[in-house]
Amino acid sequence: MSTDPLCLVFVPALVVVLSAAEKSKGSPLTEAEVVDIRDRATCIALSFDTALKMEQARGYPDIVAENCWSEWQAIRLQLA
């Protein structure tokens, strides 16, 4: 039995989903919209090791669900 803890991983990455939603909307997402998108996004449970390898292969970290609004505010400016 593995002792590696499980973590939830957004698939596709939440940053990708939020970016697409903002582009589709044509204006910045509100906090309520970001939280709603996060709450409806698809997640899978992976071992921490597998999730870390997935992030490394992707080449960038995803947004942490619990801090999605403030992280999205910082990341969205880099994507523009």
C-alpha positions as CSV (number, residue, x, y, z in Angstrom):
1,M,0.0,0.0,0.0
2,S,1.3,3.4,-1.0
3,T,1.9,6.1,1.6
4,D,2.0,8.8,-1.1
5,P,-0.9,11.2,-0.2
6,L,-3.6,11.9,-2.8
7,C,-4.2,15.4,-4.2
8,L,-6.8,16.8,-6.5
9,V,-5.7,17.8,-10.0
10,F,-7.8,19.9,-12.4
11,V,-8.0,18.3,-15.9
12,P,-7.5,20.4,-17.9
13,A,-5.5,22.7,-15.7
14,L,-7.7,25.4,-14.0
15,V,-5.5,28.1,-15.4
16,V,-6.4,26.9,-19.0
17,V,-10.1,26.7,-18.2
18,L,-10.1,30.2,-16.7
19,S,-8.1,31.7,-19.5
20,A,-10.5,30.2,-22.1
21,A,-13.6,31.5,-20.2
22,E,-12.1,35.0,-19.9
23,K,-11.3,35.1,-23.7
24,S,-14.8,33.9,-24.5
25,K,-16.4,36.5,-22.2
26,G,-14.2,39.3,-23.7
27,S,-13.6,40.9,-20.3
28,P,-12.1,40.0,-16.9
29,L,-13.9,37.3,-14.9
30,T,-15.4,38.3,-11.6
31,E,-14.5,36.6,-8.4
32,A,-17.9,34.8,-8.4
33,E,-17.3,33.6,-12.0
34,V,-13.8,32.3,-11.1
35,V,-15.2,30.4,-8.0
36,D,-18.1,29.0,-10.0
37,I,-15.8,27.8,-12.8
38,R,-13.5,26.2,-10.2
39,D,-16.4,24.5,-8.5
40,R,-17.6,23.0,-11.8
41,A,-14.2,22.1,-13.1
42,T,-13.2,18.4,-13.5
43,C,-10.8,17.1,-10.9
44,I,-9.0,13.8,-10.6
45,A,-7.3,12.3,-7.5
46,L,-3.7,11.4,-8.1
47,S,-0.8,10.5,-5.9
48,F,1.3,13.5,-5.0
49,D,4.2,12.0,-6.9
50,T,2.2,11.5,-10.0
51,A,0.6,15.0,-9.8
52,L,4.1,16.5,-9.4
53,K,5.3,14.6,-12.5
54,M,2.3,15.8,-14.4
55,E,2.9,19.4,-13.5
56,Q,6.6,19.1,-14.5
57,A,5.6,17.6,-17.8
58,R,3.1,20.4,-18.4
59,G,5.8,23.0,-17.7
60,Y,3.9,25.3,-15.4
61,P,2.0,25.0,-12.0
62,D,-1.7,25.2,-11.9
63,I,-3.8,27.5,-9.7
64,V,-4.4,26.2,-6.1
65,A,-8.1,25.7,-5.7
66,E,-8.3,27.3,-2.3
67,N,-6.6,30.5,-3.4
68,C,-8.0,30.6,-7.0
69,W,-9.1,34.2,-7.1
70,S,-5.9,35.8,-6.0
71,E,-3.7,33.4,-8.0
72,W,-5.9,34.0,-11.1
73,Q,-5.4,37.8,-10.7
74,A,-1.6,37.4,-10.7
75,I,-1.5,34.8,-13.5
76,R,-4.0,36.5,-15.9
77,L,-1.8,39.5,-16.2
78,Q,1.1,37.3,-17.4
79,L,-1.1,35.6,-20.0
80,A,-2.3,38.9,-21.6
